[in-house]
Amino acid sequence: MNVFVIGIGLIGGSMVKDIKAFHPEAVIYGIDTNEKHIEQALAIQLIDKKASYEDLSIADIVIVSVPVDVTLSVLPKVLDVVNDDTIVLDAGSTKVLICNTVALHPRRRNYLACHPIAGTEFSGPAAAINGLFDGKTNIICEVEKTAFKLQEKALAIFQELGMRIRYMNPVAHDKHIAYVSHLSHISSFMLGKTVIEKEQNERDIFDMAGSGFESTVRLAKSSPAMWTPIFKQNKENVIETLEEYIQNLEAFKKMIKEDDYDGIFQQMNSTNRIKEILNGIPINKK
Amino acid sequence: MNVFVIGIGLIGGSMVKDIKAFHPEAVIYGIDTNEKHIEQALAIQLIDKKASYEDLSIADIVIVSVPVDVTLSVLPKVLDVVNDDTIVLDAGSTKVLICNTVALHPRRRNYLACHPIAGTEFSGPAAAINGLFDGKTNIICEVEKTAFKLQEKALAIFQELGMRIRYMNPVAHDKHIAYVSHLSHISSFMLGKTVIEKEQNERDIFDMAGSGFESTVRLAKSSPAMWTPIFKQNKENVIETLEEYIQNLEAFKKMIKEDDYDGIFQQMNSTNRIKEILNGIPINKK
């Protein structure tokens, strides 16, 4: 089995690492514009060979795991050269623009639009780990546009990786993911910014920070190269979530200003039900 | 050694659990207005005996670990009845009002104003765990107002618990803790609220949430009874941090609206330095 990974970082790297574990005979080919990442991936045996787009004709599986703006140009190029039996996956955090971009491609049936909800705040080949996808959700969009036997091929891999599959249309995906993922990243980045700005001349202050602060700003370690094009592609949804979030913060501030502590208590109390919701998140079921 | 804990929850409970581990001969007395918590604490042997304020005359150590509004009334009552050699500690997340409340108390020298920066999002006696304070920072305010030999007694305990000590005045404490703790809690509660409101009729959507969402909303599980009086006592500082946070969110939204993706990239990139800052947080050094 010839597995190609385009963009050898946390997501693509972790995926081929698991595939190699289940299929020791598989040959992992890596394509990356970053020569250092290629070297690093070869050195840690994340990939077996460096490859180029011309080699894709021998591919059984192609994993496109690059920033979502790059996916827009890479994906059609990949579909141009793969053969009839190749399944091409992506892992992008947006789906509308990517699906639209290849909607009319003659090999649209070779592509399966995926969003595995998994990751850490780290990036690059060294961030790849085994088991990253175990127990996680993989959202598949427009499944009906992918050739049935290629769907099966992909699903067999996802099953080995331990993923739960959910099917959704790209518009619904982009709308809801703005709430449960994109907004979290902005809230975390801006929290980090606010505190760094304020405390920049008082480094010792961070000794006062505990695990709560760490938890809320963890996502502010994420890669700007990956996240900037996500916010660009999901602009309208992201702006909507941000507006609602800011409104809630303003309302909370107003209650504090007006000494409405009953109101504050009630809001926090009703939001406490996030406990039950979080218990339902797959990641916690492990 | 007679150790009294007033308010037998996560903080007080974890503290006496560790003290008992280092001093098996210690007798742990519990005072709580919540009779169920007393029963639970006795059942799991977190405390040895139920006690009342009259018993405090035999106390060697008193740990006041109740919500900060309750501390304002409990602390003077405790100081009224303890003996000369009793050290009284609190663990409140605000310090100005608490310190001011007992500033003129005849037994002010028996009190050490503390804020151990430790916790989880859980509460109640069952949430108490060993080692909660190991490697964490304990902020002590107005140390000069506490009798020297009682400081020593407290510091010996803190050393056993593995805490790093930092000294700070109450005004500086309340100002900085608003940034590195109180703001995180509000950001998390309002993020939870925003998402719950939007997705309340679509429970399946939370299947899309991953570890990133979980991390940013973790603090929204926190106790409203504990947090409402903290926001009340630290009102001015909390409003200031909230205003700066909202301004940053508004500016980020504006950049997305105006397609200023270079600006977005730059902001996230410079906030990435939170990585190094977080590496400096004691909790990560373990």
HADDOCK unambig.tbl for C-alpha pairs under 7 A between the chains (distance, minus, plus):
assign (segid A and resid 117 and name CA) (segid B and resid 208 and name CA) 6.73 0.50 0.50
assign (segid A and resid 117 and name CA) (segid B and resid 210 and name CA) 5.78 0.50 0.50
assign (segid A and resid 118 and name CA) (segid B and resid 210 and name CA) 6.34 0.50 0.50
assign (segid A and resid 137 and name CA) (segid B and resid 207 and name CA) 6.83 0.50 0.50
assign (segid A and resid 137 and name CA) (segid B and resid 208 and name CA) 6.66 0.50 0.50
assign (segid A and resid 176 and name CA) (segid B and resid 205 and name CA) 6.89 0.50 0.50
assign (segid A and resid 177 and name CA) (segid B and resid 208 and name CA) 6.89 0.50 0.50
assign (segid A and resid 179 and name CA) (segid B and resid 195 and name CA) 5.87 0.50 0.50
assign (segid A and resid 180 and name CA) (segid B and resid 195 and name CA) 6.89 0.50 0.50
assign (segid A and resid 180 and name CA) (segid B and resid 208 and name CA) 6.90 0.50 0.50
assign (segid A and resid 180 and name CA) (segid B and resid 209 and name CA) 5.27 0.50 0.50
assign (segid A and resid 180 and name CA) (segid B and resid 213 and name CA) 5.95 0.50 0.50
assign (segid A and resid 181 and name CA) (segid B and resid 209 and name CA) 6.64 0.50 0.50
assign (segid A and resid 181 and name CA) (segid B and resid 212 and name CA) 6.81 0.50 0.50
assign (segid A and resid 181 and name CA) (segid B and resid 213 and name CA) 5.89 0.50 0.50
assign (segid A and resid 184 and name CA) (segid B and resid 213 and name CA) 5.86 0.50 0.50
assign (segid A and resid 184 and name CA) (segid B and resid 216 and name CA) 6.23 0.50 0.50
assign (segid A and resid 189 and name CA) (segid B and resid 268 and name CA) 6.44 0.50 0.50
assign (segid A and resid 189 and name CA) (segid B and resid 271 and name CA) 6.53 0.50 0.50
assign (segid A and resid 190 and name CA) (segid B and resid 245 and name CA) 6.71 0.50 0.50
assign (segid A and resid 190 and name CA) (segid B and resid 248 and name CA) 6.08 0.50 0.50
assign (segid A and resid 190 and name CA) (segid B and resid 249 and name CA) 6.23 0.50 0.50
assign (segid A and resid 191 and name CA) (segid B and resid 245 and name CA) 6.45 0.50 0.50
assign (segid A and resid 192 and name CA) (segid B and resid 271 and name CA) 6.25 0.50 0.50
assign (segid A and resid 192 and name CA) (segid B and resid 274 and name CA) 6.61 0.50 0.50
assign (segid A and resid 193 and name CA) (segid B and resid 271 and name CA) 5.58 0.50 0.50
assign (segid A and resid 194 and name CA) (segid B and resid 244 and name CA) 6.46 0.50 0.50
assign (segid A and resid 194 and name CA) (segid B and resid 245 and name CA) 5.68 0.50 0.50
assign (segid A and resid 195 and name CA) (segid B and resid 179 and name CA) 5.86 0.50 0.50
assign (segid A and resid 195 and name CA) (segid B and resid 180 and name CA) 6.90 0.50 0.50
assign (segid A and resid 205 and name CA) (segid B and resid 176 and name CA) 6.89 0.50 0.50
assign (segid A and resid 206 and name CA) (segid B and resid 281 and name CA) 6.34 0.50 0.50
assign (segid A and resid 207 and name CA) (segid B and resid 137 and name CA) 6.82 0.50 0.50
assign (segid A and resid 207 and name CA) (segid B and resid 281 and name CA) 5.64 0.50 0.50
assign (segid A and resid 207 and name CA) (segid B and resid 282 and name CA) 6.60 0.50 0.50
assign (segid A and resid 208 and name CA) (segid B and resid 117 and name CA) 6.73 0.50 0.50
assign (segid A and resid 208 and name CA) (segid B and resid 137 and name CA) 6.67 0.50 0.50
assign (segid A and resid 208 and name CA) (segid B and resid 177 and name CA) 6.88 0.50 0.50
assign (segid A and resid 208 and name CA) (segid B and resid 180 and name CA) 6.88 0.50 0.50
assign (segid A and resid 209 and name CA) (segid B and resid 180 and name CA) 5.24 0.50 0.50
assign (segid A and resid 209 and name CA) (segid B and resid 181 and name CA) 6.62 0.50 0.50
assign (segid A and resid 209 and name CA) (segid B and resid 281 and name CA) 6.59 0.50 0.50
assign (segid A and resid 210 and name CA) (segid B and resid 117 and name CA) 5.79 0.50 0.50
assign (segid A and resid 210 and name CA) (segid B and resid 118 and name CA) 6.35 0.50 0.50
assign (segid A and resid 210 and name CA) (segid B and resid 283 and name CA) 6.63 0.50 0.50
assign (segid A and resid 211 and name CA) (segid B and resid 283 and name CA) 6.67 0.50 0.50
assign (segid A and resid 212 and name CA) (segid B and resid 181 and name CA) 6.81 0.50 0.50
assign (segid A and resid 212 and name CA) (segid B and resid 219 and name CA) 6.59 0.50 0.50
assign (segid A and resid 213 and name CA) (segid B and resid 180 and name CA) 5.94 0.50 0.50
assign (segid A and resid 213 and name CA) (segid B and resid 181 and name CA) 5.89 0.50 0.50
assign (segid A and resid 213 and name CA) (segid B and resid 184 and name CA) 5.87 0.50 0.50
assign (segid A and resid 214 and name CA) (segid B and resid 278 and name CA) 6.74 0.50 0.50
assign (segid A and resid 215 and name CA) (segid B and resid 215 and name CA) 5.28 0.50 0.50
assign (segid A and resid 215 and name CA) (segid B and resid 216 and name CA) 6.14 0.50 0.50
assign (segid A and resid 216 and name CA) (segid B and resid 184 and name CA) 6.22 0.50 0.50
assign (segid A and resid 216 and name CA) (segid B and resid 215 and name CA) 6.13 0.50 0.50
assign (segid A and resid 216 and name CA) (segid B and resid 216 and name CA) 4.41 0.50 0.50
assign (segid A and resid 219 and name CA) (segid B and resid 212 and name CA) 6.59 0.50 0.50
assign (segid A and resid 220 and name CA) (segid B and resid 271 and name CA) 6.60 0.50 0.50
assign (segid A and resid 220 and name CA) (segid B and resid 272 and name CA) 5.96 0.50 0.50
assign (segid A and resid 220 and name CA) (segid B and resid 274 and name CA) 6.96 0.50 0.50
assign (segid A and resid 221 and name CA) (segid B and resid 272 and name CA) 4.92 0.50 0.50
assign (segid A and resid 221 and name CA) (segid B and resid 274 and name CA) 6.56 0.50 0.50
assign (segid A and resid 221 and name CA) (segid B and resid 275 and name CA) 5.84 0.50 0.50
assign (segid A and resid 224 and name CA) (segid B and resid 265 and name CA) 5.46 0.50 0.50
assign (segid A and resid 224 and name CA) (segid B and resid 268 and name CA) 5.62 0.50 0.50
assign (segid A and resid 224 and name CA) (segid B and resid 269 and name CA) 5.81 0.50 0.50
assign (segid A and resid 228 and name CA) (segid B and resid 261 and name CA) 6.48 0.50 0.50
assign (segid A and resid 228 and name CA) (segid B and resid 264 and name CA) 6.56 0.50 0.50
assign (segid A and resid 228 and name CA) (segid B and resid 265 and name CA) 5.78 0.50 0.50
assign (segid A and resid 235 and name CA) (segid B and resid 256 and name CA) 6.68 0.50 0.50
assign (segid A and resid 239 and name CA) (segid B and resid 253 and name CA) 6.27 0.50 0.50
assign (segid A and resid 242 and name CA) (segid B and resid 253 and name CA) 6.95 0.50 0.50
assign (segid A and resid 244 and name CA) (segid B and resid 194 and name CA) 6.48 0.50 0.50
assign (segid A and resid 245 and name CA) (segid B and resid 190 and name CA) 6.71 0.50 0.50
assign (segid A and resid 245 and name CA) (segid B and resid 191 and name CA) 6.46 0.50 0.50
assign (segid A and resid 245 and name CA) (segid B and resid 194 and name CA) 5.70 0.50 0.50
assign (segid A and resid 246 and name CA) (segid B and resid 246 and name CA) 6.42 0.50 0.50
assign (segid A and resid 248 and name CA) (segid B and resid 190 and name CA) 6.08 0.50 0.50
assign (segid A and resid 249 and name CA) (segid B and resid 190 and name CA) 6.23 0.50 0.50
assign (segid A and resid 253 and name CA) (segid B and resid 239 and name CA) 6.26 0.50 0.50
assign (segid A and resid 253 and name CA) (segid B and resid 242 and name CA) 6.95 0.50 0.50
assign (segid A and resid 256 and name CA) (segid B and resid 235 and name CA) 6.69 0.50 0.50
assign (segid A and resid 261 and name CA) (segid B and resid 228 and name CA) 6.49 0.50 0.50
assign (segid A and resid 264 and name CA) (segid B and resid 228 and name CA) 6.56 0.50 0.50
assign (segid A and resid 265 and name CA) (segid B and resid 224 and name CA) 5.49 0.50 0.50
assign (segid A and resid 265 and name CA) (segid B and resid 228 and name CA) 5.80 0.50 0.50
assign (segid A and resid 268 and name CA) (segid B and resid 189 and name CA) 6.46 0.50 0.50
assign (segid A and resid 268 and name CA) (segid B and resid 224 and name CA) 5.64 0.50 0.50
assign (segid A and resid 269 and name CA) (segid B and resid 224 and name CA) 5.83 0.50 0.50
assign (segid A and resid 271 and name CA) (segid B and resid 189 and name CA) 6.54 0.50 0.50
assign (segid A and resid 271 and name CA) (segid B and resid 192 and name CA) 6.25 0.50 0.50
assign (segid A and resid 271 and name CA) (segid B and resid 193 and name CA) 5.56 0.50 0.50
assign (segid A and resid 271 and name CA) (segid B and resid 220 and name CA) 6.60 0.50 0.50
assign (segid A and resid 272 and name CA) (segid B and resid 220 and name CA) 5.95 0.50 0.50
assign (segid A and resid 272 and name CA) (segid B and resid 221 and name CA) 4.93 0.50 0.50
assign (segid A and resid 274 and name CA) (segid B and resid 192 and name CA) 6.60 0.50 0.50
assign (segid A and resid 274 and name CA) (segid B and resid 220 and name CA) 6.96 0.50 0.50
assign (segid A and resid 274 and name CA) (segid B and resid 221 and name CA) 6.57 0.50 0.50
assign (segid A and resid 275 and name CA) (segid B and resid 221 and name CA) 5.84 0.50 0.50
assign (segid A and resid 278 and name CA) (segid B and resid 214 and name CA) 6.75 0.50 0.50
assign (segid A and resid 281 and name CA) (segid B and resid 206 and name CA) 6.33 0.50 0.50
assign (segid A and resid 281 and name CA) (segid B and resid 207 and name CA) 5.63 0.50 0.50
assign (segid A and resid 281 and name CA) (segid B and resid 209 and name CA) 6.57 0.50 0.50
assign (segid A and resid 282 and name CA) (segid B and resid 207 and name CA) 6.60 0.50 0.50
assign (segid A and resid 283 and name CA) (segid B and resid 210 and name CA) 6.60 0.50 0.50
assign (segid A and resid 283 and name CA) (segid B and resid 211 and name CA) 6.65 0.50 0.50
